[in-house]
Amino acid sequence: MSEKTDKPVLSPGPDHPISVTPAGQVVTVSQRGRVIARTDSALVLRESTYPPVYYLPLVAVDADVLRATDHATYCPYKGDASYYSLVDGDSVVQNALWSYLEPYESVSPIAGHVAFYPQHVEVTSG
């Protein structure tokens, strides 16, 4: 348990490995055919048996499509996540991307980055 919270805090290890590495290529995120983010500074988070997740610098995302929400979740390996909705005219996709503002030390490189739920956007790399 953490001293600051009663939430469980877990460290990556052999039974639940987590790595954060540079993507090493341009990552583009599109929504409904519109490019909303593109960067060559993306990170790839690989966690246990989950599919890899691209984390893009928040500054690489078109600010016009973002709306912060009150939604929050907690991961014992990464910390507290905050969420954004994607807004395009009258279309709003609630809580379509998330960010760890103050992630735990083991994943600290993802601070200032966001990740997208793949069912709401198209993420391409290369």
C-alpha positions in Angstrom: 0.0 0.0 0.0 1.1 3.5 -0.7 1.6 6.0 2.1 -0.5 8.6 0.3 -3.5 6.4 -0.4 -5.2 3.2 0.6 -5.1 2.0 -3.0 -2.9 -0.9 -3.7 0.4 -0.1 -5.5 2.0 -2.9 -7.4 5.4 -3.1 -9.1 6.0 -4.7 -12.5 7.9 -8.0 -12.3 8.2 -11.4 -13.9 4.5 -12.2 -13.3 3.3 -8.8 -14.7 6.1 -7.2 -16.8 5.7 -3.6 -18.1 8.1 -1.8 -20.4 7.9 1.7 -21.9 10.1 2.3 -25.0 10.2 4.8 -27.8 8.0 3.8 -30.8 10.9 4.7 -33.1 8.5 5.7 -35.9 5.8 8.2 -36.7 2.4 7.4 -35.1 -0.7 8.9 -36.5 -4.2 8.9 -34.9 -7.2 9.6 -37.1 -10.9 9.9 -36.2 -13.5 9.7 -39.0 -10.9 10.2 -41.6 -9.4 13.3 -39.9 -5.8 13.3 -38.5 -6.1 14.4 -34.9 -2.5 13.5 -33.8 0.8 12.7 -35.4 4.2 12.4 -33.8 7.6 10.8 -34.0 7.9 11.0 -30.2 5.3 8.3 -29.3 6.1 5.7 -26.6 5.0 2.0 -26.6 3.8 0.6 -23.3 3.9 -3.2 -23.2 2.1 -4.7 -20.2 1.9 -8.4 -19.4 -0.3 -10.1 -22.0 -2.2 -7.0 -23.1 -1.7 -5.6 -26.6 0.9 -2.8 -26.9 -0.5 0.7 -26.4 0.9 3.8 -28.0 1.2 6.9 -25.7 1.5 10.1 -27.6 2.6 13.5 -26.2 -0.6 15.4 -25.3 0.8 18.4 -27.2 0.8 16.2 -30.4 -3.0 16.0 -30.3 -5.2 18.6 -31.9 -6.5 20.5 -28.9 -9.7 21.4 -30.7 -10.9 17.8 -30.5 -10.2 17.3 -26.8 -12.6 17.9 -23.9 -11.5 16.9 -20.4 -14.0 14.8 -18.5 -14.6 14.0 -14.8 -14.1 10.2 -15.5 -11.2 8.6 -13.7 -9.9 5.1 -13.2 -7.1 3.5 -11.2 -4.4 1.0 -12.2 -2.2 -0.4 -9.3 0.7 -0.5 -11.7 0.4 2.9 -13.3 -1.7 5.1 -11.0 -4.7 7.4 -11.4 -5.9 8.0 -15.0 -7.9 11.0 -16.2 -9.9 11.0 -19.4 -10.8 13.1 -22.4 -13.6 12.9 -24.8 -13.2 13.5 -28.6 -15.3 16.3 -30.0 -16.0 16.7 -33.7 -18.8 19.1 -34.3 -21.9 17.6 -32.8 -20.2 14.2 -32.4 -18.8 13.4 -29.0 -17.0 10.2 -28.1 -17.0 10.1 -24.3 -13.8 9.1 -22.5 -12.0 8.0 -25.7 -8.5 8.6 -24.4 -6.7 8.6 -21.1 -3.6 10.0 -19.4 -1.7 9.4 -16.3 -0.7 12.9 -15.1 1.5 11.5 -12.3 2.2 7.9 -13.1 4.1 5.6 -10.8 7.9 5.7 -11.2 8.1 2.4 -13.1 6.1 4.0 -16.0 7.1 7.6 -15.4 8.0 8.3 -19.1 4.2 8.2 -20.0 3.6 11.4 -17.9 2.3 14.1 -20.3 1.2 11.5 -22.8 -2.2 10.2 -23.8 -3.5 6.8 -25.1 -6.5 6.2 -27.3 -9.1 3.4 -27.2 -8.6 1.7 -30.5 -12.4 1.2 -31.1 -12.8 5.0 -31.4 -9.9 6.0 -33.6 -7.5 4.5 -36.2 -3.9 4.3 -34.9 -1.2 3.7 -37.6 2.6 3.6 -37.3 5.4 3.6 -39.8 
